[in-house]
């Protein structure tokens, strides 16, 4: 073989390897999962979902991203900077209808699956004088981070309690981890958080030496909230001993969490995501026990007012959900 022919063959081989690499790169599908702050449930749950999808879906590389929460996540879905997001139903409905924080910026959001109930926490400690919602008047209160559905629901709870969020309290806008630290340092008197059980930051507060955790009841406000905003909220309980120092059941307002995507997500992609997360549920329960609620029986129209993605409908109907 002459030298020139050998070089030509080597060049062709190198070109073939390069083309093969390009083909693999083109087949790779990246899925960004919008979650929440590091002190809540969304972030570890989203990380677990990313691991499961990357492990079991060929050609998929999924990653979890830290965000401000539901509102931010819905905006990321709308701008297509994230393919999937964990959100609260009330915030998702606002995004779909272009209301509140989504005025002039509707998001074509679709439900992939109902996840688990989100519980309203109104957190304080002994020594603040707060035992009921009306006691928040004149206090320093964090209503959640900007871009979170905690803030959306906190405003509605405050309104239903007959308080003015701007006039009746000094308001901060902190995430759950930052709120916990501020309460420990007595820079605030109480904070709102909407999340799963247990939430790590609230556990941390209850376990702090010299601190006695107290949770304020909100269940009695759900009727007023539903009368104004639709049947989004229900009554629930944070059972006694869920958190260190919590001696009694906390009667609370509850809203569902859902997994969402943009309406233009391909049907097969949506189908594969839902199928994998439901069928690999045990691996997600190992990440956080709220994944126990990832069940076909919970996939109902009553649990989400946001339209279902066709790919999700296909899978759940195959499993007898009849969406």
KEPA-33241 format. One record per residue (C-alpha): x, y, z; residue in three letters. Coordinates in steps of 0.2 Angstrom, whole numbers, plus 5000, padded with zeros to 4 digits. Example, Ala and Ser with C-alpha at 12.3 -4.5 7.8 and 13.67 -1.06 7.14 Angstrom:
% KEPA-33241
506249785039ala 506849955036ser 
This chain:
% KEPA-33241
500050005000unk 500750174995unk 500950305008unk 499650425000unk 498350285000unk 498650245018unk 498350425023unk 496750425013unk 496150275022unk 496650335039unk 495750505035unk 494150405030unk 494250305046unk 494450465057unk 492950545048unk 491850385051unk 492250395070unk 491850585070unk 490250555061unk 489750415073unk 490150535087unk 489050665080unk 487650535078unk 487750485096unk 487750665101unk 486150695091unk 485250545098unk 485650605116unk 484150695124unk 484450815138unk 482950835151unk 483150975163unk 482050955179unk 481551125187unk 481451085206unk 481651215220unk 482751265234unk 483951145243unk 483051155260unk 481351085253unk 480750915245unk 480650965227unk 482550975225unk 483050795232unk 481450725223unk 481950805207unk 483750735209unk 483050565211unk 481950585196unk 483450635186unk 484450485191unk 482950365187unk 482650445170unk 484550445166unk 484750265171unk 483250185163unk 482850285147unk 484150255133unk 484950405126unk 484250525140unk 485250625151unk 484150715165unk 484750845177unk 483950935192unk 484151115193unk 483951225209unk 482651355207unk 481551475217unk 480051355216unk 478451335206unk 478251505198unk 480051505192unk 479851325186unk 478251365176unk 479251515168unk 480651395163unk 479351275156unk 478651415146unk 480351475139unk 480851295136unk 482351315147unk 481751165157unk 480751015150unk 479950955166unk 479551045182unk 478851005199unk 477451135204unk 475951165214unk 474251155206unk 473751335210unk 475251415203unk 475051305187unk 473251355184unk 473851535186unk 475151505172unk 473951415161unk 472651565162unk 473951705162unk 473451765179unk 474351845195unk 476251825192unk 475851765174unk 474951915167unk 475251935148unk 476351785149unk 475251625148unk 476151455149unk 475451305138unk 475751195153unk 475151015154unk 475050885168unk 476150735167unk 475750665184unk 475050705201unk 476450685214unk 475950715232unk 475050835243unk 475950995248unk 475551045266unk 475551225272unk 476751255286unk 476551415296unk 478151395307unk 478551485323unk 479351455340unk 479051485358unk 479251655364unk 478551745348unk 476751755355unk 476051675340unk 474751535342unk 473551575328unk 473451665312unk 472851825319unk 474351835330unk 475451875314unk 474852055315unk 476252165318unk 477552025317unk 479051995305unk 478551855293unk 479351775279unk 478051725265unk 479251625254unk 480551655241unk 480151755226unk 479651645212unk 478851515223unk 477151445225unk 477351455244unk 477251645241unk 475651625231unk 474751515244unk 475451615258unk 474651765252unk 472951675250unk 473051605268unk 473451775275unk 471951855265unk 470751715271unk 471351755289unk 470751935286unk 472552005286unk 473352125274unk 475052055268unk 475752225266unk 475052325280unk 474852205294unk 476552125295unk 478352165291unk 478652045277unk 480251955271unk 480451845255unk 481551705260unk 481651515255unk 481351385268unk 483151365273unk 483451545274unk 481851565284unk 482351435296unk 484051525300unk 483151695301unk 481951615314unk 483351535324unk 484251705325unk 482551795329unk 482651905314unk 480951845310unk 479451785321unk 478651655309unk 478751595291unk 477651505278unk 478251355269unk 477251235258unk 478051065256unk 478050885259unk 478350785275unk 479550795282unk 480450955276unk 482250945280unk 482351135285unk 480851125297unk 481650965305unk 483251055307unk 482351195316unk 481451075328unk 483050985332unk 483951155337unk 484451155355unk 483451285365unk 482151295352unk 480251245354unk 479451225337unk 477651275335unk 476551255319unk 474951365317unk 473351295311unk 472651345294unk 471351215289unk 469851325294unk 470351445280unk 470151325265unk 468351365262unk 468651555260unk 470151515248unk 469151395238unk 467651515236unk 468851645228unk 470151535219unk 469151375214unk 469251205222unk 471151195223unk 471351175242unk 470851035255unk 471051005273unk 472450895280unk 473550865295unk 475350865299unk 475350725312unk 476050755329unk 477950705330unk 478250735312unk 479450865317unk 480550865333unk 479550955347unk 477950945338unk 476750885351unk 475050905343unk 474250875326unk 474351025315unk 472751055305unk 473151135288unk 472751185271unk 473351065257unk 473651085239unk 474250955226unk 475950945218unk 476050895200unk 477450865187unk 477250965172unk 477850995154unk 477551105140unk 476151055129unk 477251035114unk 478350895122unk 478250745111unk 476950615116unk 478250475117unk 479350575128unk 477950615140unk 477350435140unk 479150365143unk 479450495158unk 477850445166unk 478050265164unk 479750265171unk 479350365186unk 477850265191unk 478650095187unk 480350145196unk 479350215211unk 480350115224unk 481950195219unk 481150365222unk 480350315239unk 482150285244unk 482550465240unk 481050535249unk 479550445256unk 478250565248unk 478550465232unk 477450335240unk 476050445233unk 476650415215unk 475150295211unk 474050275197unk 472550285209unk 472950465212unk 472950515194unk 471250595193unk 470450755186unk 470050805204unk 471850815209unk 472350935195unk 471451075186unk 472751085173unk 472450985157unk 473350815155unk 474750795142unk 474150665129unk 475750555133unk 475250545151unk 473450505146unk 473950365135unk 475050285149unk 473750305163unk 472250245153unk 473250085149unk 473450065168unk 471550095170unk 471550275176unk 470250325163unk 470750505162unk 
